[in-house]
Amino acid sequence: MHRLLAEGLGTAFLLIGVVGSGIMGAALADGNVAIALLANAIATGCILYVIITTLGPISGAHFNPAVTLAFLLRGEISTGDAIAYVVVQIIGGILGVWAAHIMFDLSILQASTTDRTGVAQWFSEILATFGLLFIIFGGLKSRPDAVPTLVALYITGAYWFTSSTSFANPAVTIARGFSDTFAGINPAHIPMFIAMQIVGVAIAALVLPRLFPKD
């Protein structure tokens, strides 16, 4: 139960960071989308470093069904634990979005109207998810203590070098559909994003064991 609590709480704080900084950034940027995205990216990288560092020793700090699936395919987590992780990640993500809405005095229940679709963004999610797993498993192989920094830096950068702003996380994707703010995604576009993230996991499952075999 303490591992599930860590996964749920960590994913909630991740979404508080993503959505909260998006709301604050958009409010202060006065229409400058680049400044809002910069604020969003930096805050997301910061919260990732914090939650991975503090909760990693408890649950492994997945906070992401794609990461959990990748560990399942490597035989490093049981199917039952993986399912439980994914459930609490999704619940934690949605609760995190609602907490961000409360903080900024917005309606708690929302549905996003921000369109994020098209081949370019779909391909972007494949690349973003593969890249995230590459960073995680490469880091675990060479410098386990550096994984929080590596993931934080990767996602901060990927906000800018991917056309989709690097969701790379099914729980985050679902949760952001519940927020009609800067970080939102139209719920109708969520299934394809998640499908592409799973494709990214599948590619990683084929490629990464050859680069970073288990000891």
Buried (B, 14 or more C-beta within 10 A) or exposed (E): EEBBBBBBBBBBBBBBBBBBBBBBBBEEBEEEEEBBBBBBBBBBBBBBBBBBBBBBEBBBBBBBBBBBBBBBBBEEBEEEBBBBBBBBBBBBBBBBBBBBBEEEEBEEEBEBEBEBBEEEBBBBBBBBBBBBBBBBBBBBBEEEEEBBBBBBBBBBBBBEEBBBBBBBBBBBBBBBBBBBBBBBBBBEBBEBBBBBBBBBBBBBBEBBEEEBEEE
